Amino acid sequence: MNMFIHEMKAYRKSTIIWTCSLVGIIVLFLSIYPSFAKEADVFKELMEGFPEPVRKAFGLSVDSMSSMVGFYSYTFLYITLCGAIQAMNLGTSILSKEVREKTADFLLTKPVTRSQIITSKLLAALTSLVITNIVYLTVASFMASAVKVEDYSYKIFFMVSITLFFVQLIFLALGVIVSVLSRKIKSVLPISLGTVFGFFIAGMLASIIGDEAVRYITPFKYFDTNYIIKNSSYEARFIILEVVFIVVAITASYYVYCKKDIHAV
Amino acid sequence: MNVIEIKNLTKSYGKARGIIDVSFNVEEGEIFGFIGPNGAGKSTTIRTLLSLIYPTSGSATIFGKDCVEFGPEIKKEIGYLPSEVFYYDNMKVIDLLKYSASFYKKDCSKRIKELAEIMDLDLNKKIDDLSFGNKKKVGIVQGLLHEPKLIILDEPTSGLDPLMQQKFFDLLEQENKKGATILLSSHILGEVQRLCNRVAIIKEGKIIKVEKISTLQENNHKKFKIEVKSKIEDNYFNISGVSALEINDNIISFLFRGDINLIMKKISEIQIANLWIEEPDLEEIFMHYYEKED
């Protein structure tokens, strides 16, 4: 418990900053929705002027854009991008920062098992993400109802929004396994930004190619907002894939970290 | 009773040498020195004892329990001071010490205050703002605040001024009197000589000697310096028991171990101008161990 509290304190600042950024983005995006909806036809024409690959890459779907949820799910792409960076940062740094800041000797010579250390750290990271998501969801819901021009399904709005958390979980797990496998990470940001943008661009390419198989590679494509809007459900195979990946990555992280030599600096 | 028992401990890092077949015991209530030059394997041995790294083969027990399997349990009674101390920079000293204390299920606040007073440490400063020596003090307080039964120190005095070293040694001696066993690794012989009862000498990953400090300094080694009147042949003193033989013109110096009469006879057979026989200090014995292995 003491480690959990210590970790929470350490993430306090970054949690606040990330939450504020996400909230800021969504407030900004949704506040332009009313004027967008008014001029929807003009925008449609404008968008049809773009070549199709460009539209696909940016997730611009001409028909759905004018609806509240459609517009939201377009902007949501960038929310998940930010959220993924936050989660990957957290995941990569929770264990590597002890080595980088040379505090591993302190923590690991205390009467605690390494599993306890990872558990506390993971829980703290998870709590940080949950807080971000709760605040985000609250503000986004409030904004959505404030700017709506017609009724929308809150269920679908909620289902789309919560995929932020799902994507974050994948990147958190990815970050943890990366940090456990590497001997020493000098700087977290290049790794997390590189990975997240890599997957993001892969996602854009996947949209252009339109190949189903490519969707499996990038977590950004696991939760297709168009599919959610149409069917008000998630695609089961991607949920299974996500769960399997997280379980494998976290189990492997526990295993590797418990066996790992912690070298002197 | 042995507090630490190390049996054939080997740790290799791929191709690089770690430690090879290290075995020694540390008895309850003693201050045990662990000396060797940089990179000899002192830290590797200590880190293995603390299960920061895992042995390639062999084993070590602390309080009779395997140090890997029962690591967390053993560590309740261990205080460790690493050679380089780094703590969460944005914390205050007192917060760090409280965090450290929170791992042990006892109230340490009184002990923290006592130790901070002895070591003259300002508890309300941020760790970030502390000098290296002051960080070291934080490390010392952190290592001793739960009154451990076994104190493991890895080159503890670097960065401390002589006055603080003195206070620190006094503190260690007090802890020792209260019953704590101490394992002190160092490459500074003076402090080992001052504090320790027994010492293990490690070189290139192997233990080359485990001995009582008093035995090491006993008369089995004498330092001879002879000024001769006329040059003698270089091999004249090259008999068994002589080591570190050096000949500079008329001055001959060497260490001798063995029957003193033998060497006196040798000396009496030549014409000498002057003769010095001294007890070597630990440093010379230590160097001698090192050179012998080349």
Chai-1 contact restraints between the chains, C-beta under 6 A:
chainA,res_idxA,chainB,res_idxB,connection_type,confidence,min_distance_angstrom,max_distance_angstrom,comment,restraint_id
A,N2,B,S102,contact,1.0,0.0,6.0,A-B,restraint_1
A,H6,B,Y99,contact,1.0,0.0,6.0,A-B,restraint_2
A,K102,B,F86,contact,1.0,0.0,6.0,A-B,restraint_3
A,T103,B,F86,contact,1.0,0.0,6.0,A-B,restraint_4
A,T103,B,Y88,contact,1.0,0.0,6.0,A-B,restraint_5
A,D105,B,P82,contact,1.0,0.0,6.0,A-B,restraint_6
A,L108,B,L52,contact,1.0,0.0,6.0,A-B,restraint_7
A,T109,B,L50,contact,1.0,0.0,6.0,A-B,restraint_8
A,T109,B,Y80,contact,1.0,0.0,6.0,A-B,restraint_9
A,K110,B,F103,contact,1.0,0.0,6.0,A-B,restraint_10
A,P111,B,P72,contact,1.0,0.0,6.0,A-B,restraint_11
A,P111,B,K75,contact,1.0,0.0,6.0,A-B,restraint_12
A,P111,B,K76,contact,1.0,0.0,6.0,A-B,restraint_13
A,P111,B,F103,contact,1.0,0.0,6.0,A-B,restraint_14
A,V112,B,P72,contact,1.0,0.0,6.0,A-B,restraint_15
A,T113,B,P72,contact,1.0,0.0,6.0,A-B,restraint_16
A,D261,B,I53,contact,1.0,0.0,6.0,A-B,restraint_17
A,I262,B,L52,contact,1.0,0.0,6.0,A-B,restraint_18
A,A264,B,S43,contact,1.0,0.0,6.0,A-B,restraint_19
